Amino acid sequence: MPYVNIRVTRGVTLEQKEKLIAGVTDLLVKVLNKNPERTFVVIDEVEPDNWGVAGVTTTVYRQRQKDSSQRGP
């Protein structure tokens, strides 16, 4: 009975979540021969201010990425 926990920052659409659940389930069926009826996938959404990358919150990181892409090379 596999259990997979996916954590993402808020903003993932319902369609994207459905694709993640279907894709992960399919992968476990194909690779580990697991029964999809007994395979559980849970998606946790985390606020961007509660997730850090490169020493800053995801909110700050994304803003920096946006600012640098707007400045160009």
Legacy VTK file of the C-alpha trace (Angstrom):
# vtk DataFile Version 3.0
C-alpha trace
ASCII
DATASET POLYDATA
POINTS 73 float
0.000 0.000 0.000
2.140 2.920 -1.223
1.668 6.379 0.214
3.180 9.351 -1.623
3.209 12.856 -0.185
3.787 15.768 -2.560
4.400 19.252 -1.193
3.975 22.294 -3.392
3.563 25.992 -2.820
0.058 27.367 -3.237
-1.077 28.119 -6.748
-1.263 24.630 -8.235
-4.528 24.202 -10.123
-6.991 21.372 -9.622
-6.132 20.099 -13.111
-2.426 20.014 -12.247
-3.160 18.162 -8.991
-5.253 15.598 -10.857
-2.396 15.044 -13.313
0.104 14.631 -10.468
-2.110 12.087 -8.708
-2.753 10.125 -11.907
0.893 10.274 -12.986
2.340 9.179 -9.651
-0.206 6.376 -9.365
0.592 5.207 -12.907
4.326 5.281 -12.164
3.900 3.099 -9.072
1.760 0.659 -11.040
4.334 0.428 -13.847
7.530 0.388 -11.803
6.490 -1.432 -8.633
3.439 -3.326 -9.919
1.274 -1.722 -7.217
-2.500 -1.887 -7.143
-3.864 1.589 -8.000
-6.853 0.933 -5.739
-4.439 0.717 -2.790
-2.147 3.592 -3.792
-2.525 6.874 -1.925
-1.267 10.265 -3.086
-1.587 13.312 -0.848
-0.797 16.853 -1.977
0.039 19.397 0.703
0.024 23.056 -0.240
2.382 25.367 1.606
2.192 29.145 1.640
5.152 30.627 -0.302
6.189 32.574 2.810
6.500 29.246 4.659
8.834 27.664 2.087
12.432 28.726 1.640
14.936 28.380 -1.164
18.402 29.913 -1.561
18.172 31.381 1.939
14.965 33.352 1.391
11.228 32.704 1.271
9.796 31.474 -1.997
7.913 34.775 -2.291
11.174 36.739 -2.219
12.939 34.218 -4.483
10.216 34.405 -7.132
10.215 38.200 -7.024
13.989 38.245 -7.531
13.649 35.858 -10.467
10.931 38.036 -11.978
12.981 41.202 -11.490
16.102 39.673 -13.056
14.187 38.356 -16.074
12.667 41.778 -16.696
16.101 43.433 -16.669
17.393 41.157 -19.388
20.999 40.086 -20.014
LINES 1 74
73 0 1 2 3 4 5 6 7 8 9 10 11 12 13 14 15 16 17 18 19 20 21 22 23 24 25 26 27 28 29 30 31 32 33 34 35 36 37 38 39 40 41 42 43 44 45 46 47 48 49 50 51 52 53 54 55 56 57 58 59 60 61 62 63 64 65 66 67 68 69 70 71 72
